[in-house]
Amino acid sequence: MICQLCERDVERLTIHHLIPRQKAKKKKAETIPTAMICSACHRQIHSLFDNTHLSQELNSLDKLKNEPQMQKFLIWVQKQNPSKRVRVHRQNF
């Protein structure tokens, strides 16, 4: 399975709501746009950004991919073994 953010071939993907469910205005969970991403990318997103920033500024895959902190992480994580758990930190890569 290919992560839609880092494009690594991983064993499992997680569902990332591009507009956090807490910020979606009375929308049902199934109508919120989602992306299938690996757990490393998912953890990194939520360690760097709060739900307000995600819902207002980073609510698409392109916006996430072009965000400078995520770009640094994506460059780094693409070099990591997809079968190993990646440690996620707030620091720059």
C-alpha positions as CSV (number, residue, x, y, z in Angstrom):
1,M,0.0,0.0,0.0
2,I,1.4,3.4,-1.0
3,C,1.2,6.3,1.4
4,Q,-0.4,9.3,-0.3
5,L,2.1,11.7,1.4
6,C,5.5,10.1,1.5
7,E,4.8,7.6,-1.3
8,R,6.5,4.8,0.6
9,D,5.1,1.2,0.2
10,V,4.0,0.3,3.7
11,E,2.1,-2.6,5.2
12,R,-0.8,-0.6,6.6
13,L,-2.3,2.8,6.0
14,T,-4.3,5.1,8.3
15,I,-7.2,7.4,7.4
16,H,-6.3,11.1,7.8
17,H,-9.3,13.4,7.8
18,L,-8.1,16.5,5.8
19,I,-10.5,18.6,7.8
20,P,-10.3,17.3,11.4
21,R,-13.6,15.8,12.6
22,Q,-13.7,18.2,15.5
23,K,-13.6,21.2,13.1
24,A,-16.0,19.9,10.5
25,K,-19.2,21.9,10.9
26,K,-21.9,19.3,11.6
27,K,-20.6,17.1,8.7
28,K,-20.9,13.4,9.0
29,A,-17.5,11.6,9.2
30,E,-18.1,9.9,5.9
31,T,-18.4,13.2,4.0
32,I,-15.1,14.7,5.3
33,P,-12.3,14.4,2.7
34,T,-9.7,11.9,3.7
35,A,-6.2,10.6,2.6
36,M,-4.7,7.2,3.1
37,I,-1.3,7.8,4.8
38,C,1.2,5.8,6.8
39,S,1.3,6.0,10.5
40,A,4.6,7.9,10.5
41,C,3.2,10.7,8.3
42,H,0.0,10.7,10.4
43,R,1.8,11.1,13.7
44,Q,4.1,13.8,12.3
45,I,1.2,15.9,11.0
46,H,-0.5,15.8,14.4
47,S,2.7,16.5,16.3
48,L,3.4,19.6,14.2
49,F,0.0,21.1,13.7
50,D,-3.1,21.7,15.8
51,N,-6.6,20.9,14.4
52,T,-7.4,24.6,13.8
53,H,-4.3,25.0,11.6
54,L,-5.0,21.8,9.8
55,S,-8.6,22.7,9.0
56,Q,-7.9,26.2,7.9
57,E,-4.5,26.0,6.2
58,L,-3.5,22.4,5.5
59,N,-6.8,20.8,4.4
60,S,-5.5,19.1,1.2
61,L,-2.7,16.7,0.3
62,D,-1.0,19.3,-1.8
63,K,-1.0,21.9,1.0
64,L,0.4,19.3,3.4
65,K,3.1,18.3,0.9
66,N,4.1,21.9,0.3
67,E,4.2,22.9,3.9
68,P,8.0,23.5,4.7
69,Q,8.1,21.4,7.9
70,M,6.3,18.5,6.3
71,Q,8.6,18.8,3.2
72,K,11.7,18.3,5.4
73,F,10.0,15.3,7.1
74,L,8.9,13.8,3.8
75,I,12.5,14.0,2.4
76,W,13.8,12.3,5.5
77,V,11.1,9.6,5.9
78,Q,11.4,8.5,2.3
79,K,14.9,7.3,3.1
80,Q,13.7,5.2,6.1
81,N,12.9,1.5,6.0
82,P,9.1,1.3,5.5
83,S,8.9,-1.9,7.5
84,K,10.3,-0.3,10.6
85,R,8.5,2.1,13.0
86,V,9.7,5.7,12.5
87,R,10.1,7.9,15.6
88,V,8.4,11.2,15.2
89,H,9.7,14.4,16.7
90,R,8.9,18.1,16.4
91,Q,12.5,18.9,15.5
92,N,13.7,19.7,12.0
93,F,15.1,16.9,9.9
